[in-house]
Amino acid sequence: FFYASLATLLACVVALTLLPCKTLLSASMGGGGDGMKIAAALMAKNVGGGVNYIAVCNSLQASPNAVAAGLCVDNIFALIYFPI
């Protein structure tokens, strides 16, 4: 569990530094910073499940629309990924 969590964290940090994600996430969802909040919550969800997602969203005070959009996107990508 420790190594899987560490790999998830490192992958998110690498993606955030190497790709133009920070600019895209900051500008997404109305520019209020909800994109970065949802990205952090999705990383937490990958480590600890849906309860972590909701807990991080609540602690970062993400807007309800952003929380719903994050769950929707996560479910769509799961439907694409898992059948493969």
One Martini backbone bead per residue (centre of mass of N, CA, C, O) as a GRO file, in nm:
protein
   84
    1PHE     BB    1   0.057   0.063  -0.021
    2PHE     BB    2   0.291   0.259   0.001
    3TYR     BB    3   0.398   0.234  -0.294
    4ALA     BB    4   0.133   0.308  -0.436
    5SER     BB    5   0.103   0.588  -0.306
    6LEU     BB    6   0.376   0.699  -0.399
    7ALA     BB    7   0.328   0.663  -0.705
    8THR     BB    8   0.084   0.848  -0.721
    9LEU     BB    9   0.222   1.104  -0.620
   10LEU     BB   10   0.451   1.115  -0.830
   11ALA     BB   11   0.273   1.123  -1.084
   12CYS     BB   12   0.134   1.392  -1.013
   13VAL     BB   13   0.387   1.567  -0.992
   14VAL     BB   14   0.497   1.515  -1.275
   15ALA     BB   15   0.246   1.609  -1.433
   16LEU     BB   16   0.245   1.901  -1.311
   17THR     BB   17   0.544   1.979  -1.414
   18LEU     BB   18   0.551   1.874  -1.728
   19LEU     BB   19   0.272   1.965  -1.770
   20PRO     BB   20   0.001   2.197  -1.848
   21CYS     BB   21  -0.194   2.155  -1.594
   22LYS     BB   22  -0.195   2.408  -1.415
   23THR     BB   23  -0.326   2.597  -1.622
   24LEU     BB   24  -0.577   2.427  -1.686
   25LEU     BB   25  -0.683   2.393  -1.389
   26SER     BB   26  -0.705   2.698  -1.322
   27ALA     BB   27  -0.909   2.762  -1.571
   28SER     BB   28  -1.098   2.571  -1.479
   29MET     BB   29  -1.403   2.604  -1.347
   30GLY     BB   30  -1.393   2.942  -1.357
   31GLY     BB   31  -1.103   3.010  -1.209
   32GLY     BB   32  -1.128   2.924  -0.878
   33GLY     BB   33  -0.949   2.645  -0.830
   34ASP     BB   34  -1.115   2.373  -0.869
   35GLY     BB   35  -0.925   2.202  -1.040
   36MET     BB   36  -0.710   2.152  -0.818
   37LYS     BB   37  -0.900   2.030  -0.609
   38ILE     BB   38  -0.993   1.787  -0.784
   39ALA     BB   39  -0.715   1.668  -0.836
   40ALA     BB   40  -0.655   1.610  -0.537
   41ALA     BB   41  -0.907   1.432  -0.488
   42LEU     BB   42  -0.839   1.215  -0.704
   43MET     BB   43  -0.579   1.125  -0.573
   44ALA     BB   44  -0.711   1.039  -0.305
   45LYS     BB   45  -0.899   0.828  -0.438
   46ASN     BB   46  -0.668   0.640  -0.542
   47VAL     BB   47  -0.581   0.570  -0.244
   48GLY     BB   48  -0.889   0.571  -0.059
   49GLY     BB   49  -1.135   0.661  -0.214
   50GLY     BB   50  -1.443   0.817  -0.192
   51VAL     BB   51  -1.405   0.937   0.091
   52ASN     BB   52  -1.156   1.104   0.021
   53TYR     BB   53  -1.284   1.282  -0.190
   54ILE     BB   54  -1.493   1.420  -0.006
   55ALA     BB   55  -1.296   1.521   0.212
   56VAL     BB   56  -1.124   1.702   0.027
   57CYS     BB   57  -1.350   1.876  -0.086
   58ASN     BB   58  -1.437   1.986   0.191
   59SER     BB   59  -1.158   2.102   0.288
   60LEU     BB   60  -1.130   2.283   0.006
   61GLN     BB   61  -1.406   2.399  -0.091
   62ALA     BB   62  -1.559   2.282  -0.318
   63SER     BB   63  -1.776   2.297  -0.547
   64PRO     BB   64  -2.051   2.116  -0.628
   65ASN     BB   65  -2.001   2.116  -0.937
   66ALA     BB   66  -1.707   2.011  -0.922
   67VAL     BB   67  -1.763   1.747  -0.776
   68ALA     BB   68  -1.953   1.630  -0.992
   69ALA     BB   69  -1.755   1.650  -1.230
   70GLY     BB   70  -1.536   1.466  -1.110
   71LEU     BB   71  -1.712   1.211  -1.088
   72CYS     BB   72  -1.787   1.192  -1.385
   73VAL     BB   73  -1.504   1.168  -1.503
   74ASP     BB   74  -1.417   0.922  -1.340
   75ASN     BB   75  -1.638   0.730  -1.450
   76ILE     BB   76  -1.570   0.748  -1.749
   77PHE     BB   77  -1.273   0.646  -1.725
   78ALA     BB   78  -1.348   0.376  -1.593
   79LEU     BB   79  -1.521   0.270  -1.836
   80ILE     BB   80  -1.272   0.271  -2.027
   81TYR     BB   81  -1.047   0.115  -1.862
   82PHE     BB   82  -1.161  -0.164  -1.740
   83PRO     BB   83  -1.221  -0.327  -2.010
   84ILE     BB   84  -0.907  -0.341  -2.082
   0.00000   0.00000   0.00000
